[in-house]
Amino acid sequence: MKLSRFAAFSSSLLLGAVLALTGAGAVQAAETAALDYVALGDSYSSGVGAGSYDSASGDCKRSTKAFPVLWKNANSPSSFAFTACSGARTGDVTSGQLGPLSTATDLVSLTIGGNDAGFADVMTTCVLQSESACINRVNQAKAYVDSTLPGKLDSVYSAIRAKAPNARVVVLGYPRFYKLGGGCVAGLSENERRAINEGSDLLNEATAKRAADHGYTFSSVVPAFTNHEICSSASWLHSVNWLNIGESYHPTAAGQSGGYLPSFRAVA
């Protein structure tokens, strides 16, 4: 017993000396550097809307300004795999993105579910059709989120755990798209904007619940994007862009660095 106490005391003295000489930050950096990190998901993870796309990623449009790359650059993990892809649905993640996962994987990030719920069709309907058609389409998407999406999320989350049983998995949500009562004087009505925001909130709630049930960490980006929605004076989201329709309603580079990155960093 005396020897054990002495050994523990000596170890604490040694650790204290290391921290005093190198700083706690250096120890934390060493721990971070040992991580094997894999970034999965859809366009909100690949960085559509942020520009600076890696030509080798093709239609997946993986950006050097996407939050997984920014986190990697700041933390220098021992390995980094970036398989997120524009347009990905839950089935695309399970069938084509999980290759880099293994028992050695320490950290996984993921955004998924928006395309399954018909996000692109919702926004197309709302931009091109009437207010009633827009709200009806949002309600259809909400019904899908309630009835069908949870099972699809379960499939993805279970597949990740099966391949990376030791990983910390961080699931990130989606921002609210509009600042209500904001500076928009044209485009969608306030009722349409409110309905779209409510649809996004429901999607986040469903995703957070399924993530929690699998023991994963959910990180909301809504607080970070508050006052940076479309119709705010400093939006971090593209509105409809007829010259580059694929970037519409996606985060800008500022949305990746100021919205998604700190939301991920706070829990990674």
Protein Blocks (a to p, Z undefined) as FASTA:
>chain_A
ZZmmmmmmmmmmmmmmmmmmnopklmmmmmmmmpccddeddfklnopojgjiafklmmno
pafkbfklmmmmmnopabdcdfbdehiafklmmmmmmmmgcfklmbdcddehjlmnommm
mmmmmmmmcfklmmmmmmmmmmmmmmmmmmmmmmmmmmmmmmmmmbccdddddddfbdgh
iabfghjdfklmmmmmmmmmmmmmmmmmmmmmnopacddfklmmgopaghiabdcbdcdd
fklmmlgopacfklmmmmmmmmmmmmZZ
